[in-house]
Amino acid sequence: MSSKRKSRRAYRSPQTRVGSLLAFIVLTLAFFLYRSVSNSSQPVATPLPPAPGSSSSEWFSVYFTDPSGPGAESLRGGPDSALAAAIDEARLSVDIAAYDFDLWSLRDALMAAQRRGVTVRMVTDSDYIENDEVQELRDAGIQVLGDRREGLMHDKFVIIDRLEVWGGSMNYTVNDAYKNNNNLIRIRSSRLAENYTTEFEEMFIDDQFGPRSPANTPYPSLSVEGTTIEIYFSPDDGVADQLTGLIQSAQQSIHFLAYSYTSDDIADAMLERARAGIQVAGVFEENQVKSNRGDEYSRLRKAGLDVRLDGNPRNMHHKVILIDGQIVVTGSYNFSASAENSNDENTLVIFNSKIAAQFEDEFARVFAQAQP
């Protein structure tokens, strides 16, 4: 190539240089505009709007089932819809411990999460691992582990992105979400999520269920926005002792909703406070009272306590104790020897008057429908 041709290629007119600069600026602006639009389209983890009969704040939401409401017939719009929406927002992981599972809403949400690259893992009680919905999860490539033992994997909790935990008494079933009385609570806390992840991985990774589970909760007591929360897992944490101590601290009232209540120690603590002048009232699930010889209903009633049998033709499935209108006990833990000694269970003790007020409203509603 001649020197003349080289010099012609090396030379650019002022107009060419200006045009190139303008093109560069336009491309740069277009790139940053694309990045901005792309980022703004990503899902953002925001608090879910409260469902009817619930309370919500930035770090918690509380939901109650409504067996007499319209959703009980349509099987739509119950607490499971809020949990499904939260799973739809998951970016990294969803871990679910489900005693029983047949809710289509959660099945679809978990499968959609798996398809978009979220890690989804499940532990369940082996008695229910053959459920159609569980098999569909397995067919979709979701790992599901059963407990394969006589005791129950009785937990009902979900951990999303290791940032928030959903728990309470509600099994992830049609009956529990729409026919039975239950509660579902969401708490946003990375430390609480770490506690539950530790418990989940003992089962899912280490294959340690029931009495084999070690007592190694990272943060057994923690604070979220000024609210103290205590976390207990069964059988490793001696939950009955924790609950009796809490009951013995009551100064005004003890209200409870109990699906299964056969614990002499918990009943003894309630009777002691009743003798000290503390108001004690509660609702038992009628079917459990009729089938359990060791239930505490007759004992408490003979002692003059205002205890009743529930009015739901299905099941009153709560496991709730309320202390002085300030403290809430909820979770999967029935007040029974099986929950204490052999089942995998979880219990939350929440020191928050606002949350307690919501549970007191639920107690009043269930109590009003119950009969002596």
N, C-alpha and C positions, 0 to 999 in steps of 0.2 A: 504494500500500500504506500502511495506517494506521501511526502510531507505535506503537500497541499491538501490532500483529502483528510489527513490527520487534523490539520488546523481547522478545517471546516467543521469536523465533528466535535472538536473541543470547544468551539465558540458557540455561545448561546446569546441570543439577542435579549435586551432588557424585557421586552414583551414576553419572551418565553420563560425567563426567570420569574416574572411576576405571576404568570399563569400557573407555573409549577408550585409556587408558594401558596396561591389561592387553593389549588387542588389539595395540597397537603393539609391546609387548615380545614377544608370541608370534610376530608376523610377523618381527621382527628375528632372534629365535633360529632360526626356521625357515629364514630366508635364509642365515645363516651355517652352519647345519647342512647345507644343500644344497650350498653352496660347498665345504665340507670333503669331503663324499662325492664330489662331482664331481671335485675335484682328485685325490683318492686313487685314482680310477678311471683316471687317465691313465697311459699306459705309461711305465715308468721304465727308463732305460738302466742295466742292471745286468750284471755279468760273466756270460757264459754258463757253464753247468756244463760240465765237461770231458767229452769223448766218450771211449770206450774207446781206449786207446793214445795219450792226449794228456796234456799238462800244462797247468795253468791257474793264473793269479794274477789280481790285480785289473787289471793292465794288459796281460797277454798270454795267449794260448792257442795251443797247438801241436797240430796234428792230422796223422795219417798215414793213408793209405789202407791197406786190408787185403785184397789181392786173393785171399787164401786163406780169408777169413772168411765167415760166413753172409751178410753184406750183399752180397757179390759175386754171389750168386745172386738175392737178393730186390731188389737195386738200391735198397735203403732203409737209412737209418741211417748213411750215410757222412759224410765231412767236409762235404759240401754241405748236410746237414741243419742243422748248426750255423750255417753262413753264411746259410741261408734264415731261420733264427730271428732272426738279427741284423738282416736286412733287414726282417723283420716288426716290429722295434722302431724302425725309422727314423721320424723325425718331420719332417725337413726335406728331405733329399736323399740320393740314391744315385747315384754315378757308377761305371760299370763298364767296364773295359778288358778285352776278352775276345777272345783270338786265335780260339778256337772255342767254340761255345755250343750245347748241346742238352739241358741238364739241366732236367727238368720242375719240380723243386723250386724252382730259382731263377727260372725263367720265371713260375711262379705267384706267388712272393714279390714279384717286381718289378712284376707287373701289379696285385697287391693294393696295393702301395705307391702306385702311380700313381693308383689309384681313391680312395685316402684323402687325396690332395692332396700327396703327396711328389713332388718333382721327380726324375725318373729320366732319366739320359742314358747312352748307350752308344757306345763306339767298338769296332770289330772289324776283323779282316782281311777284305778284300773277297772273298776266296776262300770265306768261310763266311757271307756276309751273306744268302744265299738259304736258309739252314737254316730248317726249318719253325718252330722255336721263336723264332728271330730275327724271322721274318715276323709271328708272332703278337704279339710285342712292338710291332712297328711298327704293326700293325693296331689295337692298343690305344692308340695315340697317343704311344708312347715314341719319342723321337728316337734314331735309330741312324745313325752315320756310319762308312762304310768307308774304308780307307786309299787304295784306288784306285792302287796302285803295285806294282812288282815285289818289293821287299823286304817283309818280314813285319811286321805289327803283332802282335808276339809276346807282348805283356804279358798278365798274368793278375792283375789286382788290382781291388779294390772299395773305395771310400771311402764311409763312412756318416756323414751329418750333419757332415762335415768334422771329425770327432772321432776316428775310428778307421779303420785300414787293414787289409784282408785281402790277403795276398799269398802267394808261394811258387811252387812248380812246377806246381800242379794247374790244367790247363785246366778250364773249366766244362762238362765233357762226361761222359757216362755212362762211357765207357771210362776216362777219367782219374780219376774219383772211385771207381770200383769194380773195374776190371781192371788198371790200371797202378799202379806204385809212385810215390807222390807225397807232397808235404807241403803243408800249408796253415797259415798263421800269422796270427793276429790281434794287432795292436798298437794300443793306445789311446793316442794322442798327437795333439794338435791341430797341433803343428809337423810331425810326420811326415805328417799328413793334408794340410797346406798344401803340402808338397813334392810329394805325389802329385797334388793338385788342380792345381798349376801344370803338371805334366807332362800331365795329362789335358786341360786346357784348351788347351795348345799344339796338341793334335791336334783336339779337338772344336770349338773356337772359331776358332783361327788356322789350322787345316788344315796344320799343320807336322808331317810324319811323317819318320822316319828321319833322314838327314843334314841335313835342313832344320831339325831341332829345335835350339834354342839351349841352351847350357849356362848355365842360370839357376836352379838349385835354391836355394830360399831358405835352407835349413838342411842343407847336405850332411853335417854331423856334428851330432848332438844327443844329449841325455841324457834318459832316461826312468827315473825312480825309481833313479837311480844307474847305469843301464846305458847305455853309449855305443853309439850306432847310427850307422853310416855308410850313406849312400844314394847309389847311382850309377844313372844312366840311360844307355842306349846309343842312338845311337853317340856322344853328345856328351861323355861324361865319361871316356873312355879307361879302360874297366873292366879290360882285360887288364893294364895297368900297375899298377893298384891291387891286383889279385889277386896278381900276381907279387911285389910288395913285401911283401904280407901273408905269402905262402908263404915268402919268404926270411927272415922274422922267426921262423919256427917253431923251437922249442927241443927239443921232445919227439916230436911226432907230427903227421902230415898224413894224414887220411882223406878219401876223396872218393867220391861217387856221381855218375856222369856219363852222361847220355843220349847226348850228342854231345860228343866231346873230340878236337879237331883242332888246338888251339893249340900251336904249337911253343914260344912264350914261356912259357906256363904249365908245359908239360912240362919245359922247361929248368930252371925254378926248382925243380920237384920233384926232378929228378935231382941238382941241386946240393946240396939239403938231404939227400938220401939219401946222397950221398958224404960228407957231414959227419957221418953217423951217426944222422940223424933217421929214425924209422920212417915209411915211406910205404906206404900200402896203399889199394886202391880197387876199385870195381866199374864196369865198362863195360856199356852196353846192347849185347847181342850182335848184334842186327840192324843197329845202326849201324856196329859194327866191320866186319861183313861187307860193308856197302854203301859205306862211306867209305874210299877209298884212302889218305887222309891222316890216318887216325886214329892216336892215340898209343899204342894198346894194345901192339902188337908192340914198339915202341921201349922202353917202360917195362919190359915183361916181359923183354926181352933184357938189360936193365941189372940184372936181378935183383930188381926190385920185386915185391911180392906184389899183383899185379893180376889180376882175375878177370872172367869174363863172367857176366852175371846169369842167375838161374834162373827168372825169370818168363816163361812162354810168351807173354805179351803184352809190355808195355814197362816197363823200369825207367827212369822218366821224371824222376828227381831231377836237380837241378843243384846239388850240395852240396859244399862243402869245409869240413872241420873242422880247426882248428889247436889243438894242445896241449890238447884237451878243454875249451877256454875260449872259442873264437871260432867262430861259425857264419856261413858264406856260403850264402845261398839266394836264390831268385828265379826269374825266367824265363830268365836268361842261360845258354845253353849255352856251353861252352868252345870256341868256334868263330869263324872269321873273319866269318861272316854275323852272328852276335850282336854282334860287336865293331864292324862297319863299316856295316851296312845295316839291321838290324832295329830296331824299337822294343822295348827290353828294360828291365827294372828289376832291381837287385841290392841286397840288404840284407846288411850285415856287422854282426853282433850280438855284442857282447863281454859274454857272460853265461854263467857256468858251468852254471847250472840249465837254460837252454835248450839249451846244448851237450850236456848229459848226455842229454837226450831224443833229440837227433839222433844221438848216439853209439850209443844203444840201437837206433835204426832202422838205422844203418850195420851194426852187428853182426848184426842179423837178416838183412838183405839179403846181407851178405858170407857168412854161413853157408850161404845157399841157392845161392851162385854157384859156378862151376866154373872152374879154370884154363884 
